[in-house]
């Protein structure tokens, strides 16, 4: 598996699993039913964001975007979002992207990483981030409308770099 900067040519390979994950209604609060162009505007952000793909040969396995959590006086804290094709979950793609993000943000001079909204029922993601050194610093109760579980909390997670 290789992780490299995403290009516009990667988006048609990211979008199918991006849309599938969003439509599942279990992990992301993005609006549903976005077309490719609307979704690309949310995921393929310009600098200072940095968007990458995890690939195996020509196949895009997952993607991550990272950059400042807030502008101005908050720009020293990074954030990131991750999407892994559900067909390849369990193969270490999320961990590899997480390692890449931590390294990239550290090398770019960020002081820490804050995840603003990790769905508490997304146990695999919560466990992965905790294994990579993130702490849950708070939970906003019932702030995510999970498709099958109803209202669940969103964790705010943090790791100092």
N, C-alpha and C positions, 0 to 999 in steps of 0.2 A: 504494500500500500504506500502510495506517495501522497503527500499533502502539498498543494501548490496554490498559488493565487488563482482565484476564479476569474474567468473571462466571460464576456457576453455569450460566447459560443457554448459555455457550460450551462447557462440558464435553462434551455430546453430539456436538459437532463436532470436538473435540480427540481424544476417545477412539478413534475408528476408526483414525486414523493412529498414535496412541500405541500401540495394541495391535498394529498391523501392524509397527511398528518393533521393539517388544519381542519379538514372536514371530519376527522375522527372525534374532534372536540374534547380531547383528553389532556392536552399539554400546552397549547398555545391559544392566546386570546385574539389572534388575528381575525379580521372579518372573514366570513365564509363566502364562497362563490366568487372569489376574485379571479379575473382572467389573468393570463400570463403577464401582461403589461402592468396591471395594478399590483400584482404580487411581486414582480421584479423590483418595483419602486420601493417596496418595503424591505426586501432582502438584499438586493444588489446595491447597497448604499455606496455613494462616492466617498472619497477621502474627507475626513480623517478615518473613516471606517476602513477596515481591511477584511475582505471576504475571501475565503479559501474553500477548496474542495478536496476531499479525500478520494483518490481514484485508484483503481486497479486496472491497469491497461487503459482502455477507453471508457470503462464504466465508472460513473460517479456514484460513490457509496454514501457520501454525506457531505455536508457543508457547514461552515461556521462563519459568523461575522463578528467582528470585534472592533472596539474603539472606545472613545471616552463615554463614560456613563452619563455625564452632564457636561454642558459647555462651561466656559469661563473658569470660575473658581472650583468647579467640580471635575475639571478635565484631567486631573491627576489620578482619578480612579477609573479603571476600565470596566467594561462590561462585555458580554458576549451572548450569542444565541447559537443554538446547534440544531441541526436536522440530520437525522440518519435514516436512510432508506429502511423502512420496516422489514424488507426482505433480507437485510444483512445484519439486523440487530443481533447482538451477542458475539460479534466477531472482533470487538475491540475498536471499532471505528470511533465511537464516542470518546473513549479514553484517549485515543491518538489525537483526536481533534482538541480535547481538553488540554493535553500536554502541550500541543502546538500553541494554543491560545495563551496559556500561562507563560510560555517562553517568549512569544512575540510581544505580549504586553510588558513583560519584565524588560526585555531588550529595548523596547520603545520608551522606557523610563516611567511607566506607570507605578504608582505607590501600592495599589491593591486592585482587587477585582470584586465587583459587586454584581450579583445576579438579583435583579429586582423582582422576579416573579417565577419561582420554581414551584409548580403545582405539587402540593403536599402528597397527593395520591400517586404521583409519578415516582414510585419508590426506587426504580432503577436509576433514575437521574439523581435523586437525593442521595442515594448510597454512593454513586460514582463521585459526585462532587465532595461528599464527606471523605471518601477514600483519598481524594486529591488534596485534602487539607482545608476545604471550605467549612465554615461554621454557619449554622442557622442563627441569625441574629434577631430574628423576629418573624412572626407569621401574621398575615392579615387574614382574619377569619372570614370564611364564606365569600371570598372575593373573586372566585373563579367558578363559572357555571359549567361544571363537568357534564358531558353529554349523558353519562349513565349514573354517576354518583350524586348528581345535584350540586349544590354549593359546597365547595371545598376551599381550604385556605391556600394562600400563596406565601411561600417562604421567601424571605430576603436572606441571601447567603453571601458570605464575605470571606475573602482570603487576602491576607497581607502578602505583598511580594517583597 
